[in-house]
Amino acid sequence: MEFTEKSRIRRAVLERRDAMAVAQRQQRSGALCARLLALEQWHAARVVLATVAMGSEPVTEVLLHAALEQGKTLVLPRVQRAEKTLGLYAVQNLSQDLLPGVWGILEPDPQRCRQISLPQVELIVVPGVAFDRTGARLGYGAGYYDRLLARSECTAFTVALAFEEQLVPQIPTEAHDQRVQWLLVDSAQHPGNHWDQGGDL
């Protein structure tokens, strides 16, 4: 039943997110990125793990460039399907260091990028399909980020970017599901709203 409910939420949220006009998604992504770049945790972090946006996700290009321009170590994940894990690699040049990987997502080229250990990462921008006000997260179903965040050596601050269309009243959770510590939310009516785990909008 819980799996069925997760699948229903995932389909409904993806439909809402996919229906957003490209120009609106770009504009609202900019507001989200601006809020993240203003966070104290962002400024303090020297090693940042993020992702290249796929599909209708909030666009992260501004964050990736900002990390490099600010002298941070920018880490991007590479899906390792056989191990069902994410390999972490430092990227220095976004136009030269990335290759299409699993599902066509741009990932670090392991021939060009050095591997980073999880304890080195100080801030993680966690992708997701849907979120609720407690920081509960619903991903795409493969569990890569739940496994990464559950590792004992993961001490990084976790933050997610979400459009209002990605919020749901409650996400059914299981023991292995990992919450994010801080959720930044943007809407067409109230750009830049945010709350932390357990807080109110």
C-alpha positions in Angstrom: 0.0 0.0 0.0 2.8 2.4 1.0 4.6 1.7 -2.3 1.5 2.3 -4.2 0.9 5.7 -2.4 4.5 6.7 -3.1 4.0 5.9 -6.8 0.8 7.9 -6.9 2.5 10.9 -5.3 5.5 10.7 -7.7 3.3 10.6 -10.8 1.1 13.4 -9.6 4.0 15.7 -8.7 5.9 15.0 -11.8 2.9 15.9 -13.9 2.6 19.2 -12.1 6.3 20.0 -12.4 6.4 19.0 -16.0 3.5 21.3 -16.8 5.4 24.4 -15.8 6.5 26.6 -18.6 10.2 26.6 -19.3 10.6 30.4 -18.8 8.8 30.2 -15.4 10.9 27.3 -14.3 14.1 29.2 -15.1 12.9 32.3 -13.3 11.7 30.4 -10.2 14.9 28.3 -10.2 16.9 31.6 -10.1 15.0 32.6 -6.9 15.7 29.3 -5.3 19.4 29.4 -6.1 19.6 33.0 -4.7 18.2 31.8 -1.4 20.6 28.9 -1.2 23.6 31.1 -2.1 22.6 33.4 0.8 22.5 30.6 3.4 25.2 30.7 6.1 25.8 27.0 5.5 26.6 27.6 1.9 29.2 30.2 2.7 30.8 28.0 5.3 31.0 24.9 3.2 34.2 24.3 1.3 33.1 21.1 -0.4 29.7 21.1 -2.0 27.8 18.1 -3.5 25.2 19.1 -6.1 23.7 17.7 -9.3 23.1 18.8 -12.9 19.3 19.2 -13.1 17.4 16.8 -15.3 14.0 17.1 -16.8 11.8 19.7 -15.0 13.9 19.8 -11.8 14.9 23.3 -10.5 17.8 24.4 -12.6 21.1 24.3 -10.7 23.5 25.8 -13.2 23.8 29.0 -11.2 24.8 27.0 -8.1 27.4 25.0 -9.9 29.1 28.0 -11.4 28.9 29.9 -8.1 30.6 27.1 -6.3 33.5 27.1 -8.7 33.7 30.9 -8.8 33.8 31.1 -5.0 36.7 28.6 -4.8 34.7 25.7 -3.4 35.3 22.1 -4.4 32.3 21.2 -6.5 31.4 17.6 -6.3 29.0 15.9 -8.7 27.7 12.3 -8.4 28.2 9.5 -10.8 25.7 6.6 -10.7 27.4 3.2 -10.2 24.5 0.9 -11.1 26.3 -2.4 -10.3 27.0 -1.3 -6.7 23.8 0.8 -6.5 25.8 3.7 -5.1 26.9 7.2 -6.1 30.5 7.8 -6.9 31.6 11.4 -5.9 33.9 13.3 -8.1 35.4 16.9 -8.0 34.5 18.8 -11.2 36.6 21.8 -12.2 35.3 22.6 -15.7 31.6 22.2 -16.4 32.0 22.2 -20.2 34.8 19.6 -20.3 34.5 17.4 -17.3 31.0 16.0 -17.8 29.6 13.1 -19.9 26.0 11.8 -20.4 25.6 8.9 -17.9 22.8 6.8 -16.7 19.4 8.1 -17.9 21.2 10.7 -19.9 22.1 12.8 -16.9 25.4 14.7 -17.2 27.9 13.1 -14.8 31.6 13.5 -14.0 34.1 11.9 -16.4 36.1 9.6 -14.1 39.1 9.9 -16.5 39.2 13.7 -15.8 37.9 14.1 -12.3 39.4 13.0 -8.9 37.3 11.0 -6.6 36.1 12.6 -3.3 35.3 10.7 -0.1 31.9 11.3 1.6 33.3 12.7 4.9 34.9 15.5 2.9 31.6 16.8 1.7 30.2 19.6 3.9 26.9 20.5 2.1 24.7 18.4 -0.1 22.0 19.8 -2.4 19.6 16.8 -2.4 17.4 16.4 -5.5 13.9 15.0 -5.2 10.5 14.7 -6.7 8.3 15.6 -3.7 8.7 16.9 -0.2 6.6 17.6 2.8 7.0 20.2 5.6 8.9 17.8 7.9 11.7 17.5 5.3 10.6 14.0 4.2 11.6 13.4 0.6 10.4 11.3 -2.2 13.0 10.5 -4.9 12.7 8.7 -8.2 12.6 5.3 -6.6 16.1 3.9 -7.0 17.2 4.9 -3.4 20.6 6.3 -4.3 20.4 9.3 -2.1 18.7 7.5 0.8 21.7 5.1 0.9 24.2 7.9 0.6 22.7 10.1 3.4 22.2 7.1 5.7 26.0 6.3 5.7 27.5 6.9 9.1 30.3 9.0 7.6 27.9 11.5 6.1 28.0 14.6 8.3 27.1 17.2 5.6 24.3 19.7 6.0 21.5 18.7 3.6 19.3 21.1 1.7 16.8 20.7 -1.1 15.3 23.0 -3.7 11.6 22.6 -4.5 8.9 24.4 -6.4 5.6 24.8 -4.6 4.2 22.2 -7.0 6.5 19.6 -5.4 5.0 20.0 -1.9 2.5 17.4 -0.6 0.8 17.2 2.8 2.6 14.1 3.9 5.0 11.6 2.3 4.8 8.0 3.6 8.2 7.1 5.0 10.0 3.9 5.8 13.0 3.3 8.1 15.5 3.8 5.3 14.1 7.1 4.1 16.2 10.1 4.8 14.9 13.6 5.5 16.6 16.9 4.5 17.6 19.4 7.1 16.5 22.5 5.2 14.0 22.9 2.4 13.9 26.0 0.2 10.6 26.5 -1.6 9.7 28.9 -4.4 6.3 29.7 -5.7 4.9 32.1 -8.4 3.0 33.9 -5.7 5.6 34.0 -2.9 9.1 33.6 -4.3 11.8 32.5 -1.9 9.7 31.1 0.9 11.5 28.5 3.0 11.3 26.6 6.2 13.6 24.2 8.1 12.8 20.7 9.1 9.8 20.7 11.4 9.1 24.4 10.9 6.3 26.2 9.3 6.1 28.2 6.1 
